[in-house]
């Protein structure tokens, strides 16, 4: 049995889509998608102990989460962790530090990735559970483009060249790469206690989600598309 802290970390406001974290999704608050997965997860995997924490500076989001009628602890987002250039891991670490309890893992669920499933969450956790040398794991999807083959950038001469000049003439010749989709992160408590460590300073594993899981909400068009995909998946 493990003690697991689930975190939801979301700021007020947004530049891409105004107030996206408190917007509606399929007629209900967007946060309900994440809360429903958490609720289903803890019921399906009752072999562990769970605690949910919300780190935010949004009073509206606090009220939305309350309305779902599920136990959670509120952690106030401090001003120094509310800027545009703040590491998400620093916010998760701050939440872990402020919530009372002896936790083995922290699992972060991003509000803007509503199509994750219970099996996705367990898949990421299971990787960390089975590999004690891993500091954590996170969700990815298969990459549609590769910096080794068909991604380019502008050079100093004003022309465009491969991001990484690997010399391959076929996609099958380049290393396998993945897109991080920021949906699910699992961290071992020993890693979170290392105050200055960032994500890739740890030993991380990846869990591959289905391709539509790469979508997250950053603008109105993203949200419209996600609702179409969600309706499609519900009818499968």
C-alpha positions as CSV (number, residue, x, y, z in Angstrom):
1,X,0.0,0.0,0.0
2,X,1.3,3.5,-0.9
3,X,0.2,6.9,0.2
4,X,-0.4,9.0,-2.9
5,X,-0.9,12.7,-3.2
6,X,-2.8,13.9,-6.3
7,X,-2.2,17.5,-7.3
8,X,-4.2,19.9,-9.5
9,X,-2.2,23.0,-10.1
10,X,-3.9,25.8,-12.1
11,X,-3.5,29.6,-12.2
12,X,-6.2,32.2,-12.6
13,X,-6.4,33.8,-16.0
14,X,-4.8,32.7,-19.3
15,X,-3.3,34.4,-22.3
16,X,-4.3,31.8,-25.0
17,X,-7.9,31.2,-23.8
18,X,-9.2,33.6,-21.3
19,X,-10.0,31.9,-17.9
20,X,-9.6,28.5,-19.5
21,X,-9.2,26.7,-16.2
22,X,-12.6,27.7,-15.1
23,X,-14.3,27.4,-18.5
24,X,-17.0,24.8,-19.3
25,X,-16.3,21.6,-21.2
26,X,-19.3,19.7,-22.6
27,X,-21.6,21.8,-20.5
28,X,-19.9,21.3,-17.2
29,X,-16.8,22.9,-15.5
30,X,-13.6,21.8,-17.2
31,X,-12.2,20.6,-13.8
32,X,-15.0,18.0,-13.6
33,X,-13.2,15.9,-16.2
34,X,-10.1,15.7,-14.1
35,X,-12.0,15.2,-10.8
36,X,-14.0,12.4,-12.3
37,X,-10.9,10.5,-13.4
38,X,-9.4,11.0,-9.9
39,X,-12.6,9.8,-8.2
40,X,-12.8,6.7,-10.5
41,X,-9.1,6.0,-10.0
42,X,-9.2,5.9,-6.2
43,X,-12.3,3.7,-6.3
44,X,-10.8,1.2,-8.8
45,X,-7.4,1.1,-7.1
46,X,-8.5,1.0,-3.5
47,X,-5.3,-0.7,-2.5
48,X,-3.6,2.7,-2.0
49,X,-4.4,5.7,0.2
50,X,-5.2,9.0,-1.6
51,X,-5.2,12.7,-0.9
52,X,-6.2,15.4,-3.3
53,X,-4.7,18.9,-3.2
54,X,-5.6,22.0,-5.3
55,X,-3.0,24.6,-5.8
56,X,-4.5,27.8,-7.3
57,X,-5.0,31.5,-6.9
58,X,-8.4,31.3,-8.5
59,X,-11.4,31.7,-6.2
60,X,-13.7,30.6,-9.0
61,X,-11.8,27.3,-9.4
62,X,-11.9,26.6,-5.7
63,X,-15.7,26.9,-5.8
64,X,-16.0,24.7,-8.9
65,X,-14.0,22.0,-7.2
66,X,-16.0,22.3,-4.1
67,X,-19.2,21.8,-6.1
68,X,-18.0,18.4,-7.3
69,X,-18.4,17.3,-3.7
70,X,-15.1,15.4,-3.3
71,X,-12.6,15.8,-0.4
72,X,-9.6,18.0,-1.2
73,X,-7.1,20.3,0.4
74,X,-6.6,23.9,-0.8
75,X,-3.1,25.2,-1.1
76,X,-2.8,28.9,-1.9
77,X,-0.7,29.7,-5.0
78,X,2.0,32.1,-3.9
79,X,2.8,35.2,-6.0
80,X,6.3,34.0,-6.8
81,X,4.8,30.8,-8.3
82,X,2.2,32.6,-10.4
83,X,4.3,34.0,-13.2
84,X,4.6,32.9,-16.8
85,X,8.1,31.5,-16.3
86,X,7.5,29.3,-13.3
87,X,8.3,25.6,-13.5
88,X,5.2,23.4,-13.0
89,X,7.4,21.0,-10.9
90,X,8.2,23.9,-8.5
91,X,4.4,24.3,-7.9
92,X,3.9,20.6,-7.4
93,X,6.9,20.5,-5.0
94,X,5.5,23.5,-3.1
95,X,2.1,21.7,-2.8
96,X,3.8,18.5,-1.6
97,X,5.7,20.4,1.0
98,X,2.6,22.2,2.4
99,X,0.2,19.3,2.6
100,X,0.5,17.3,5.8
101,X,1.2,13.6,5.3
102,X,3.8,11.0,4.6
103,X,3.4,10.4,0.8
104,X,5.2,7.9,-1.3
105,X,4.3,9.5,-4.7
106,X,2.7,12.6,-6.1
107,X,0.6,12.5,-9.2
108,X,-0.2,15.7,-11.1
109,X,-3.2,15.9,-13.4
110,X,-3.3,18.9,-15.7
111,X,-6.8,20.5,-16.1
112,X,-6.2,21.3,-19.8
113,X,-5.8,17.6,-20.8
114,X,-9.3,16.3,-20.2
115,X,-9.2,13.1,-22.3
116,X,-6.9,11.0,-20.0
117,X,-8.4,7.8,-18.6
118,X,-8.1,5.9,-15.4
119,X,-5.9,3.4,-17.2
120,X,-3.6,6.1,-18.4
121,X,-3.1,7.4,-14.9
122,X,-2.4,3.9,-13.6
123,X,-0.1,3.2,-16.5
124,X,2.1,6.1,-15.5
125,X,2.1,5.2,-11.8
126,X,2.7,1.5,-12.5
127,X,6.0,2.4,-14.3
128,X,7.3,4.1,-11.2
129,X,6.0,1.4,-8.9
130,X,7.8,-1.3,-10.9
131,X,11.1,0.5,-11.2
132,X,12.5,1.6,-7.8
133,X,15.4,3.4,-9.4
134,X,13.1,5.7,-11.3
135,X,12.4,9.2,-9.9
136,X,9.2,9.3,-11.8
137,X,7.3,9.0,-15.0
138,X,5.2,11.1,-17.3
139,X,2.8,10.7,-20.2
140,X,3.7,11.1,-23.9
141,X,2.3,10.3,-27.3
142,X,4.1,9.2,-30.5
143,X,5.6,12.2,-32.2
144,X,4.2,13.2,-35.6
145,X,7.5,15.1,-36.4
146,X,11.1,14.5,-35.4
147,X,13.9,17.1,-34.8
148,X,16.2,14.5,-36.4
149,X,14.3,14.4,-39.7
150,X,11.4,16.8,-40.5
151,X,11.6,19.7,-38.1
152,X,13.5,22.8,-39.2
153,X,14.6,26.1,-37.8
154,X,15.8,29.4,-39.1
155,X,19.6,29.8,-39.3
156,X,21.7,32.9,-39.0
157,X,21.8,33.2,-42.8
158,X,18.0,33.5,-42.9
159,X,17.5,30.0,-44.4
160,X,16.0,26.9,-42.8
161,X,17.8,23.7,-41.8
162,X,17.0,20.6,-39.7
163,X,16.9,21.2,-36.0
164,X,19.4,18.3,-35.6
165,X,21.5,17.5,-38.7
166,X,21.4,13.7,-38.3
167,X,22.1,13.0,-42.0
168,X,19.1,10.6,-42.3
169,X,17.3,10.2,-45.6
170,X,14.4,8.2,-44.2
171,X,12.3,8.6,-41.1
172,X,13.1,5.0,-40.1
173,X,16.7,5.8,-39.7
174,X,16.3,8.4,-36.9
175,X,16.0,7.8,-33.1
176,X,12.5,7.3,-31.7
177,X,11.1,10.4,-30.2
178,X,7.9,11.3,-28.4
179,X,5.7,14.4,-27.7
180,X,5.3,15.3,-24.1
181,X,1.6,16.0,-23.6
182,X,1.7,17.4,-20.1
183,X,-1.3,15.3,-19.0
184,X,0.1,13.1,-16.2
185,X,3.2,13.3,-14.1
186,X,4.2,10.9,-11.3
187,X,7.0,11.8,-8.9
188,X,8.6,9.7,-6.2
189,X,8.7,11.5,-2.9
190,X,12.5,11.2,-2.6
191,X,12.8,13.3,-5.8
192,X,10.4,16.0,-4.7
193,X,12.4,16.4,-1.5
194,X,15.4,17.5,-3.7
195,X,14.5,21.2,-3.7
196,X,16.5,22.4,-6.8
197,X,16.0,19.3,-9.1
198,X,14.1,19.8,-12.3
199,X,12.4,17.2,-14.4
200,X,15.2,16.0,-16.6
201,X,17.7,16.0,-13.7
202,X,15.9,12.9,-12.5
203,X,15.6,9.4,-13.9
204,X,12.3,9.5,-15.8
205,X,10.2,6.9,-17.6
206,X,7.5,7.5,-20.2
207,X,4.0,6.1,-20.7
208,X,2.6,6.3,-24.2
209,X,-1.0,7.5,-24.4
210,X,-3.2,7.2,-27.5
211,X,-2.6,9.9,-30.1
212,X,-5.6,12.1,-29.3
213,X,-4.1,12.5,-25.8
214,X,-1.6,15.0,-27.2
215,X,-4.3,17.6,-27.5
216,X,-4.6,20.1,-24.7
217,X,-6.5,23.3,-24.4
218,X,-4.6,26.5,-25.1
219,X,-7.0,28.4,-27.3
220,X,-10.7,28.3,-28.2
221,X,-10.0,26.1,-31.3
222,X,-8.3,23.5,-29.1
223,X,-11.3,23.5,-26.8
224,X,-13.8,23.1,-29.7
225,X,-11.7,20.2,-31.1
226,X,-11.4,18.5,-27.8
227,X,-15.1,18.5,-27.3
228,X,-15.6,16.9,-30.7
229,X,-13.1,14.2,-29.9
230,X,-14.6,13.7,-26.4
231,X,-18.1,13.2,-27.9
232,X,-16.6,10.8,-30.5
233,X,-14.8,8.7,-27.9
234,X,-18.0,8.5,-25.7
235,X,-19.8,6.9,-28.6
236,X,-17.1,4.3,-29.4
